[in-house]
């Protein structure tokens, strides 16, 4: 008899990392796969689901303008309660560290439904950085029956917190599975044509510096410092063209438009789709980011990654030399980028033959463990 498995997600990164699992879960024939979206990143989320041809069974649409985390938590709880109460599920699967993931695990626990946590064990050990994700991760681990740690380091973090060793499985990160599948899709001629049209406003001249920045803990002065560093890169380093897909949050858009607007070699564009981001990463020379997912994806492309955060819960990239932590210090960001342009040896030192976050087989490891756990 097939087992009913519900995948709960709300943001684009969650959908990306769950997509290969959802697709593989359906292929096995062992599960009735259901998907529940809270819609935390509604438009960006739809792009990913359409790209991977995934249909949403439950669309909760919880987002309201200027809502607090408390309000969001309550709304997600009420609506997931309705979904879970309406059907017997054998397993709830959540990914990462969002409010959706935490509340999905919590409501499953209240109903005594087993929880599987994808990408478990990432830690900075600073509960306010990233906020509120660091605390969410710890709480999800306590509620989960299966903790799928992407790396050995993540497993060790869980063991230090006395999480049961029997619940922990080192699998690699499914983001690499998704990336490999995504690259196959966009290499098709129809996608090449679409992407060239959708990104036709980005010049072919100069070396592209791809920037993404949206972390809540950087809002205010730190984010303004990041913008000043980007401005200095554009003004003082020859042959650069900065491409910055600007997050919709007004705390991001205001300083970005104020400090970086009207500079010839900076393209401030609207948020891009997942295939467009893959395309931009392949075209870029270096990447400046505070995104966790991009920290994991960029080593596959062999591009230097400068992480604009003071701490990261993904130290493997730093430890293996494919990424460098630069925080929000304007001078440090500028000096590192300048060095990567002036020294080919330094630039090449970021390249790697393997991605420290995964080998593209994580989803299969996870699905096999789910089948064993559920006797499917």
Secondary structure, 3 states (H helix, E strand, C coil): CCEEEEEEECCHHHHHHHHHHHHHHHHHCCEEEEEEECCCCHHHHHHHHHHCCCCCCEECCCCCCCCCHHHHHHHHHHHHHHHHHHCCCCEEEEECCCHHHHHHHHHHHHCCCCEEEEEECCCCCCCCCCCCHHHHHHHHHHHCCEEEECCHHHHHHHHHCCCCHHHEEECCCHHHHHHHHHHHHHCCHHHHHHHHHHCCCCCCCCEEEEEECCCHHHCCHHHHHHHHHHHHHHHHCCCEEEEEEECCCHHHHHHHHHHHCCCCCEEEEECCCHHHHHHHHHHCCEEEECCHHHHHHHHHHCCEEEECCCCCCCHHHHHHCCEEECCCCHHHHHHHHHHHHHCHHHHHCCCCCCCCCCCCCHHHHHHHHHHHHHCC
